[in-house]
């Protein structure tokens, strides 16, 4: 079965710096990898998606890269702000409209 | 607010009782998903529907769990004879079948005493 691994240690970062989060998958190449943000007590919110044939995707201060050789996606938050403090979840999906397989999430704390 | 609503937001029950949760997806979304999330973990897939048809159920969904989407709109998730291990956040999400992003509701937090 597929396993998605994210760094379970919280990432503490100074405001203005770039936060980099890692997502590794074990077996099957996904059709897509998705990144979600989750605040305490709330449901995840979709941020970005990257397809298996894409190397990089950007949205405002967010950037996602995908390396099928390493079976890894990196998620970057540039010019981080305290409002970026949240848990970030990586999700593997086989095809559009299918179930998501999530990693355990990485908590990010941006200090002013 | 993503447009997906869940009710109730919190439920405290005693072991052995039955509970039912409701999810109202975004109206034009015909795919509806249920996930369960425990503290410090990512959401785990339970089941999903395309309209009223239940397309897949996880092995996590024991025979004490049942989900329905009778008219292809709202969905209910029932847990019978609750156990303490059922304590978790139950999340509902919806999507269009040709789109990848899922829109999550706020979740129902279940505490089994």
Contacts between the chains, C-beta under 8 A, distances in Angstrom:
chain1	res1	chain2	res2	distance
A	4	B	42	7.6
A	6	B	42	7.8
A	8	B	40	7.8
A	32	B	100	5.3
A	34	B	100	6.5
A	34	B	101	6.8
A	36	B	104	7.9
A	41	B	106	7.9
A	41	B	107	7.8
A	41	B	109	7.8
A	42	B	106	5.8
A	42	B	107	7.3
A	43	B	2	7.1
A	43	B	4	7.6
A	43	B	91	5.4
A	43	B	93	7.4
A	43	B	104	3.2
A	43	B	105	5.4
A	43	B	106	5.4
A	43	B	107	5.3
A	44	B	43	6.9
A	44	B	91	7.6
A	44	B	104	5.0
A	45	B	2	7.0
A	45	B	104	7.1
A	46	B	101	4.0
A	46	B	102	6.7
A	46	B	103	7.1
A	49	B	100	5.3
A	49	B	101	6.5
A	89	B	42	5.4
A	89	B	43	7.6
A	91	B	42	7.8
A	93	B	100	6.4
A	96	B	97	7.0
A	96	B	98	5.6
A	96	B	99	6.4
A	96	B	100	5.2
A	97	B	31	5.5
A	97	B	50	7.9
A	97	B	95	6.3
A	97	B	96	7.3
A	97	B	97	3.9
A	97	B	98	6.5
A	97	B	99	7.1
A	97	B	100	7.6
A	99	B	33	6.3
A	99	B	45	4.4
A	99	B	48	5.7
A	99	B	56	6.5
A	100	B	33	7.7
A	100	B	35	7.7
A	100	B	43	7.4
A	100	B	45	6.7
A	100	B	102	6.4
A	101	B	45	6.9
A	102	B	35	8.0
A	102	B	42	3.3
A	102	B	43	5.1
A	102	B	44	7.3
A	103	B	42	5.4
A	104	B	40	7.2
A	104	B	41	5.5
A	104	B	42	4.9
A	105	B	41	7.6
A	105	B	42	5.2
